[in-house]
């Protein structure tokens, strides 16, 4: 069987060596070449993270944030999985319902990503074994609710699978592939069942998180039908959510830059997943003329401090007032540009023109990103 004109090949399940990885083009070819029908051959991963393994000297002299990431994972290697059949934080405050339990369980999803990064960087099999154990627990326990706010943290699980797929036991790999297929196809079916034009939460930041999860799953599974759906839904959402001037539906509804960044970050992550498969979604123009690049340009003056904004003053959503009254930080007063630091560091991996903004907001990227995609893209 061939995908993208290349026949699949078998890959042995072993940790990365301490030598640098192959050049990116060769690494991408190897990722694509692992797709086959045989059960002992992994579906092609998108290879979202481009970082090579660190050599001994690099590990010793690595960024303190990277060292802290690895140390944090090491401290949790013997923890039991906190997998739940359901997560629910959307629309609730701390200590309401299963909010606290869900937040605690979600830490597993972030640790999965970081453990996979630690394994990739160091080749230490302990981190791979952690991913295997915790990933299997989650994909065999959790039942998708198709609430994208509750399920947005599953990006960590998808990245962990993407980085370790070829080295995972067949049982874990097959369970993860089945879970991601169910998750993505369920979201696609949910969106396609809606009347057009899309309205409500199928037009605002919720849809950004749906598109992110669909895109990440589609590219890591290298499922052509899913990938086509992801691109179609990405363009539709750009058309529905972003105006030609770059302003978003979320800003109009919530009067908050908090929700602009919350809306755009999942779209940037979706675009990064697509970029690894040579698809450039950043300038992708919707029928209205809107682009993700225009939305980032709209936010830039606020990120640089050239403009300021008082948050949620005219929000149309009662829950925003509830959170303000509960004293939740960020729901009153001026917007803090540093809240967009991760967004612009991610965007800098799409286009280097965002690098000066990102560095102004935070001198170093988040530790996970420093390991995953250590170098910004060239400016276009």
C-alpha positions in Angstrom: 0.0 0.0 0.0 1.3 3.5 -0.8 0.6 6.8 0.8 1.8 10.0 -0.8 3.5 8.0 -3.5 5.7 6.1 -1.0 5.5 2.5 0.1 5.4 1.9 3.9 8.3 0.4 5.7 8.6 -1.4 9.0 10.1 0.4 12.0 11.6 -1.1 15.0 10.4 0.1 18.4 13.4 1.7 20.1 14.3 4.8 21.9 16.0 7.7 20.0 19.7 7.5 20.0 21.8 10.3 21.5 23.0 11.2 18.1 21.2 14.1 16.3 18.1 13.1 14.3 18.2 12.9 10.6 17.6 16.1 8.7 14.0 17.2 8.8 13.2 16.0 5.2 14.5 12.5 5.9 12.8 12.4 9.3 9.5 13.4 7.7 10.0 10.7 5.1 10.6 8.1 7.8 7.4 9.2 9.6 5.4 9.0 6.4 6.9 5.7 5.5 5.7 3.9 8.6 2.1 3.6 7.5 1.0 0.0 6.7 -1.9 -2.4 7.2 0.1 -4.9 9.2 -0.7 -4.6 13.0 3.0 -4.3 14.0 3.5 -1.2 11.8 2.5 2.2 13.1 0.4 4.7 11.2 2.4 7.7 10.1 2.8 10.4 12.7 2.8 14.0 11.7 6.1 14.5 13.6 4.8 17.7 15.1 7.9 18.2 17.2 11.1 18.7 15.1 13.7 18.7 17.9 16.6 16.3 17.6 17.8 14.1 20.5 20.2 16.0 22.8 23.8 14.9 23.0 25.3 14.6 26.5 26.9 18.0 26.4 23.7 19.6 25.3 21.7 17.9 28.1 24.2 19.3 30.6 24.0 22.8 29.2 20.4 22.8 28.3 18.0 25.6 29.1 16.9 25.7 32.8 13.3 25.4 31.7 14.1 22.2 29.8 15.9 20.8 32.8 12.9 21.7 34.9 10.5 19.9 32.4 12.6 16.7 32.6 12.9 16.9 36.4 9.2 17.4 36.8 8.4 14.3 34.6 11.0 12.3 36.5 9.3 13.2 39.8 6.0 11.7 38.5 7.3 8.5 36.9 5.8 6.2 39.5 2.4 8.1 39.8 -0.7 6.1 39.0 -2.7 7.3 36.0 -5.6 9.6 36.9 -7.7 8.7 33.9 -11.4 9.5 34.2 -14.3 8.4 31.9 -15.3 12.1 31.8 -13.8 15.5 32.3 -15.9 18.6 32.9 -14.6 22.1 33.7 -16.5 24.2 31.1 -19.0 26.6 32.6 -18.1 25.8 36.2 -16.0 27.4 38.9 -13.4 25.7 41.2 -15.0 23.3 43.7 -18.2 23.0 41.5 -19.2 19.6 40.2 -16.1 17.6 39.1 -14.1 20.7 38.3 -11.3 20.0 40.8 -11.1 16.3 40.0 -11.0 17.1 36.2 -8.2 19.7 36.7 -6.2 17.2 38.6 -6.7 14.5 36.0 -5.8 16.9 33.2 -2.3 17.2 34.6 -1.7 13.7 33.2 -2.3 14.9 29.7 0.4 17.6 30.1 2.7 15.1 31.7 2.2 12.7 28.8 3.4 15.4 26.4 6.4 16.3 28.6 7.3 12.7 29.2 7.3 12.1 25.4 9.5 15.1 25.0 11.9 14.0 27.7 12.2 10.6 26.0 12.8 12.2 22.7 15.5 14.5 24.1 17.3 12.0 26.3 16.5 8.5 25.0 15.7 7.4 28.6 13.4 4.4 28.4 11.7 5.3 31.7 9.9 8.2 30.0 8.7 6.0 27.2 7.4 3.4 29.7 5.5 6.2 31.5 3.9 7.3 28.2 2.9 3.7 27.4 1.3 3.2 30.8 -0.6 6.5 31.2 -1.6 6.7 27.5 -3.1 3.3 27.6 -5.0 4.1 30.8 -6.5 7.2 29.2 -7.4 5.9 25.8 -9.1 2.8 27.3 -11.0 4.7 30.1 -12.0 8.1 28.7 -15.3 8.4 26.7 -15.4 11.4 24.4 -18.1 13.9 25.4 -17.5 16.1 22.3 -17.3 19.2 24.5 -14.3 20.9 23.0 -13.6 23.1 26.1 -13.4 20.0 28.3 -11.4 18.1 25.8 -9.0 20.7 24.5 -6.2 19.5 26.9 -6.2 16.2 24.9 -3.7 18.0 22.6 -1.1 16.8 25.1 -2.1 13.2 24.7 -2.1 13.6 20.9 1.4 15.0 20.9 2.6 12.3 23.2 1.3 9.6 20.8 2.7 11.4 17.8 6.2 11.4 19.3 6.3 7.8 20.6 4.0 5.9 18.2 6.7 3.9 16.5 8.1 2.7 19.8 4.9 1.9 21.7 3.7 -1.7 22.2 1.1 -2.8 19.6 -1.6 -2.9 22.2 -1.1 0.7 23.3 -0.7 1.9 19.7 -3.8 0.3 18.4 -5.9 1.5 21.4 -4.6 5.1 20.9 -5.3 5.0 17.1 -8.8 3.8 17.8 -9.4 6.5 20.4 -8.1 9.3 18.2 -10.1 8.1 15.2 -13.3 8.0 17.4 -12.5 11.5 18.8 -11.8 13.2 15.4 -14.6 11.5 13.5 -17.1 12.3 16.3 -16.2 16.0 16.1 -16.4 16.0 12.3 -19.8 14.4 12.4 -21.0 16.8 15.1 -20.0 19.8 13.0 -21.3 18.5 9.7 -24.7 17.8 11.3 -25.2 21.5 12.1 -27.2 23.8 9.8 -25.3 26.4 7.8 -24.4 29.1 8.4 -22.9 27.9 11.7 -23.9 29.8 14.8 -23.3 29.9 18.5 -20.6 27.7 19.8 -20.0 26.3 16.3 -18.8 29.8 15.4 -16.8 31.0 18.4 -13.8 29.7 20.3 -15.4 26.3 20.9 -15.1 25.7 17.2 -11.4 26.6 17.3 -10.8 23.9 19.8 -12.8 21.4 17.7 -10.7 22.3 14.7 -7.5 21.9 16.7 -8.4 18.4 17.9 -9.6 17.2 14.5 -6.5 18.6 12.8 -4.0 17.2 15.3 -5.6 13.7 15.2 -6.0 13.8 11.4 -2.3 14.6 10.7 -0.9 12.3 13.4 -3.0 9.4 12.0 -2.2 10.5 8.4 -5.8 9.9 7.5 -6.4 11.6 4.1 -10.2 11.8 4.6 -9.8 13.3 8.0 -7.1 15.7 6.8 -9.4 17.0 4.0 -12.2 17.5 6.5 -9.8 19.3 8.9 -8.7 21.7 6.1 -12.3 22.3 5.0 -13.5 23.0 8.6 -10.4 25.3 9.3 -11.3 27.5 6.3 -15.0 27.5 7.2 -14.1 28.6 10.7 -11.8 31.3 9.6 -14.7 32.6 7.4 -17.2 32.4 10.3 -15.1 33.7 13.2 -12.6 36.2 11.7 -13.6 39.4 10.0 -11.5 40.6 7.0 -9.9 43.2 9.3 -8.8 40.4 11.7 -11.2 41.0 14.5 -13.0 37.9 15.9 -16.5 36.9 16.9 -15.2 36.2 20.4 -14.0 39.8 20.9 -17.4 41.1 19.8 -19.2 38.7 22.2 -16.9 38.8 25.2 -15.2 42.2 24.9 -12.1 40.5 26.0 -8.6 39.9 24.5 -8.5 36.8 26.8 -10.9 35.1 24.4 -9.1 36.4 21.3 -6.0 34.5 22.4 -8.0 31.5 23.5 -9.7 31.5 20.1 -6.5 31.9 18.0 -4.0 29.6 19.9 -5.8 26.4 18.9 -5.9 27.6 15.3 -2.2 28.3 15.3 -1.6 24.8 16.7 -3.8 23.3 14.0 -1.8 25.3 11.4 1.5 23.9 12.9 0.1 20.4 12.5 -0.7 21.2 8.9 2.7 22.8 8.3 4.5 19.6 9.2 2.7 18.1 6.2 3.7 21.0 3.9 0.3 22.8 4.1 0.5 26.5 4.9 -2.7 27.5 6.7 -1.5 30.8 8.2 -2.3 32.9 5.0 -5.1 30.5 3.9 -7.8 32.9 2.7 -11.5 32.2 3.5 -14.2 33.3 1.0 -14.7 36.5 3.0 -11.0 37.3 2.6 -10.2 36.6 6.3 -7.0 34.8 7.3 -5.4 33.6 10.6 -2.5 35.9 9.8 -4.9 38.9 9.8 -6.3 38.0 13.2 -2.7 37.8 14.6 -2.0 41.2 13.0 -5.1 42.6 14.7 -4.0 41.4 18.1 -0.4 42.5 17.7 -0.8 46.2 18.8 -2.3 45.0 22.1 0.5 42.4 22.5 3.2 45.1 22.0 1.4 47.5 24.3 0.6 50.0 21.6 -3.0 49.6 22.5 -4.7 48.6 25.8 -8.0 47.1 26.7 -10.1 46.7 29.8 -11.5 43.2 29.9 -15.1 41.9 29.8 -16.7 45.4 30.3 -19.4 44.8 27.7 -19.4 41.0 27.7 -22.7 39.4 26.6 -22.0 36.2 28.5 -23.3 35.9 32.1 -20.6 33.4 33.1 -18.0 36.1 32.6 -19.7 38.2 35.3 -19.9 35.2 37.5 -16.2 34.6 37.3 -15.5 38.3 37.9 -17.6 38.2 41.0 -15.9 35.0 42.2 -12.5 36.9 42.0 -11.1 34.7 39.2 -8.0 36.5 37.9 -8.1 38.1 34.5 -11.9 38.8 34.4 -11.6 42.5 35.2 -9.2 45.3 34.6 -6.7 45.8 31.8 -5.6 42.8 29.7 -2.0 41.6 30.4 -0.2 41.2 27.1 2.0 38.4 28.7 -1.2 36.2 28.4 -0.4 36.0 24.7 3.2 34.9 25.1 2.6 31.2 24.3 0.4 32.2 21.4 3.1 34.3 19.7 5.9 31.8 20.5 3.8 29.2 18.7 3.0 31.7 15.9 6.8 32.3 15.5 7.1 28.6 14.6 4.9 29.4 11.6 6.5 32.6 10.6 9.6 34.3 12.1 8.0 37.7 11.9 6.3 37.0 15.2 9.5 36.2 17.0 10.2 39.8 18.2 6.7 40.0 19.6 7.1 36.6 21.3 10.5 37.5 22.8 9.1 40.8 24.1 6.3 39.0 25.9 8.6 36.2 27.3 12.4 36.0 26.7 12.1 32.2 26.4 9.3 30.0 25.0 7.4 27.6 27.3 9.7 24.7 28.2 7.7 22.2 26.2 7.9 24.3 23.1 11.6 24.9 23.6 12.1 21.1 23.4 9.4 20.5 20.7 10.2 23.2 18.2 13.3 25.0 19.5 13.8 27.3 16.5 11.4 29.9 15.1 10.6 29.8 11.5 12.2 32.2 9.0 10.3 35.4 8.4 8.1 35.3 5.3 
